[in-house]
Amino acid sequence: MVSSKQIQVFHIAAVSSEWRKRLSPLFAYQWLPLAYDFSKDEQELQLFKKDKYNSKYHRAIFLLEENAAILENFEFLKQLPAYQIFYEENDRLSPEIQALFTLKAANRFDKKQLENVFRMINEQFSAKQQGYKLSMDHMKFNKDVSLQIAKEGHAACQVKAQLTSDYQQITTWKMTNLIPKNERTCFYPEIANIEGEATVKIKLFFIRENTNQVIQVIEILHDQIINGEPIYFKLDQNSYINVSLYAKGNRGQFTIGQMHLRRAMADESVMIPGGGRIRDEENLGGEVIYYFNPGDLKPPLAVYFSGYRSAEGFEGRGMMGSMGCPFLLIGDPRLEGGNFYLGSQKFEQEIVAIILGKLALLGFEKSDLILSGLSMGTFGALYFASDLSPNSVIVGKPLTNLGSIALNERINRPTGFPTSLDMLLYNIGVVSKEASSQLNERFWSKFKSGDYRETTFAIAYMKQDDYDMEAFPMLFDFLKNNFPMTRVLYKGMIGRHNDNSPAINSWFLKQYKNILVHTFHRDIKKIL
C-alpha cells in the first residue's frame, strides 16, 4: 500500500531492479513491463484519466528503459512532469521525442549504471527547499587584529586590515545552526572588492551535536571565493556549523556580504530540481535564482517574480503550476529578503536573456509572454516589461519608487521595512534624499523607455499604501498619457500595503484566469 506522503517511482523495464531496495522510505517503487499500455491500464493505476495526466502523480518519477512502449507515445510523454523523467540512452528516439526531453530536462542514463539513478533519486527528490543566511548581527570581530570596520546596515560590511604573513581570524558568525546528517548542503559566501595584498579564506567548522568536539573542517580558498564557487558537503552525523573568515598579506581591504546556507540537490540545481542562478559579479556576487517548467508547451509563458521573503527559495510553484501553461519563477535572495531584482547592467541583461531564452526554447514570441508579481515582485515585472513588451503585466500592490519606500521608514512606516534602507546603501552607496531620488529615477527612466502599445496591464493596489503611495497613480498617468490605447485594468483596496493581501491575491488570480481564458483561449477551471 502506497502512503499519500510517498513519492512513486515508476520503472518501466524488462525486469524489476534490485537497486529499488536502496530507495529511502520516502519513495514507493513500482515496476511496469516495457509493453505496459497506459490507455488500457490493466493495473488500474489511473496515471492518465481520459488521456489526461492525473495531477495526483505530480511528484512521481519515471524510469524509462529502451523499448518502453510509452517512448512511442508523444501525447503521454509530454504530460509527464519536468525534471522527473529518466530515460535509457537510446539512438532510436525520434527527433520530436528528443526535443521534448530537452524541454522537460529529462535525465539520460546508462543501464549499466542504474545504481547511480537510484542514488540520485534519493538525493534529488527527498528534501524540500530550505535556505537561510547568517545574520550580520552575529558577526564577532577579532580584537587582536588591527581592523577598521564600516558596517553598511545589513547590506555589507567594509573591512580594512593591517595583516601579517600568516592567516589571522578576522571574524566569526556566532550562530548555532544545525546541519542534519546525510543532507547534502551548499554554502555560498559573498565576499568581494578584495584590494591591497589581502588573501582571504573561510573555514567551516563542524561540531558534533550536543558536544564541543570538532569533527570536520572545510577550507574555502581565496580563488574559490572570488570565483563565486558554491561549496557542497554532506555529513554522516548531526553537526553544528561555525563559519570563520581569515586573511593574510599586508595592508588590505574587502567587503563582506551575505553568507548563504541551502539544502543542495544531487545535480547542483539551486533549491529545487531545475533551479538555476544568475550571479552579479559587480555587486558582491549576489544572486537571482530561477526555475523553468515547460508545462503543456502551449502559450503563454507566465513569469512570476517572487515577493520579499527572508527564507531562501522559490515562491508560487504550486500556483503557477496549476495554470497548466509553461512558467518561469524568479526569486531574489539578496539582502534580508530581496533587492527588487536590481543589479549591474550585465546582471539585469542576463535576467532578460533567461526569459528570452525560454521563449525561444518553447518557440514562442514576446506576444506569448506574461510578466507578473506581488509586492516586491511587481517591481521586477514592471521593470523588465520595458525590455520585453509582453502581452500582459499582472501585478498586485505595485512598488516602483524604492527611494520613497526608504524615506517612508522614518515617519509613515517606522521600523516597518528597514531593508529599504539597506537597498539604498546597496544600490546607491549612501542614505539621503538625493540617493532616494536617484533610486526612484532608476525605475522610471527604464519603465518610460518601453513600448506598451500591445500590452495589457492588470493592477491591484492599496489606496493608503504606506510603502509607495504614488506607484499606481504614476503608472496610470504615464500609460494613459503616452499609450492611450493600452488597456489598463485596475482595482483599489482600502488599507495600507499589508492590510488586505487576501483580496489583492484573489484579484490577481482572477485577472490571470481572465487573460488565460480570453487572450490565450485556455480552459482554466481553478487556480490554486
Secondary structure as UniProt FT lines:
FT   TURN            4..5
FT   STRAND          7..12
FT   HELIX           18..22
FT   TURN            25..26
FT   STRAND          27..32
FT   TURN            34..35
FT   TURN            38..40
FT   TURN            42..43
FT   STRAND          48..49
FT   TURN            50..51
FT   STRAND          52..53
FT   HELIX           55..57
FT   TURN            58..59
FT   STRAND          61..64
FT   TURN            66..67
FT   HELIX           69..72
FT   HELIX           74..77
FT   TURN            78..79
FT   TURN            82..83
FT   STRAND          85..88
FT   TURN            91..92
FT   HELIX           95..103
FT   TURN            104..105
FT   STRAND          107..109
FT   HELIX           111..113
FT   HELIX           114..125
FT   STRAND          131..133
FT   HELIX           136..138
FT   STRAND          139..141
FT   TURN            143..144
FT   STRAND          146..152
FT   TURN            153..155
FT   STRAND          156..162
FT   STRAND          168..179
FT   TURN            181..182
FT   STRAND          185..196
FT   STRAND          199..208
FT   TURN            209..210
FT   STRAND          214..220
FT   HELIX           222..226
FT   TURN            227..228
FT   STRAND          231..233
FT   STRAND          239..248
FT   STRAND          251..264
FT   TURN            266..267
FT   TURN            273..274
FT   STRAND          276..280
FT   TURN            281..285
FT   STRAND          286..293
FT   TURN            295..296
FT   STRAND          301..305
FT   HELIX           317..321
FT   TURN            322..323
FT   STRAND          327..331
FT   TURN            335..337
FT   TURN            340..341
FT   HELIX           345..362
FT   HELIX           366..368
FT   STRAND          369..374
FT   HELIX           376..388
FT   STRAND          392..396
FT   HELIX           402..407
FT   TURN            408..412
FT   TURN            414..416
FT   HELIX           419..427
FT   HELIX           433..447
FT   TURN            448..449
FT   TURN            453..454
FT   STRAND          456..462
FT   TURN            463..464
FT   TURN            469..470
FT   HELIX           471..482
FT   TURN            484..485
FT   STRAND          488..493
FT   TURN            497..498
FT   HELIX           501..518
FT   TURN            519..520
//
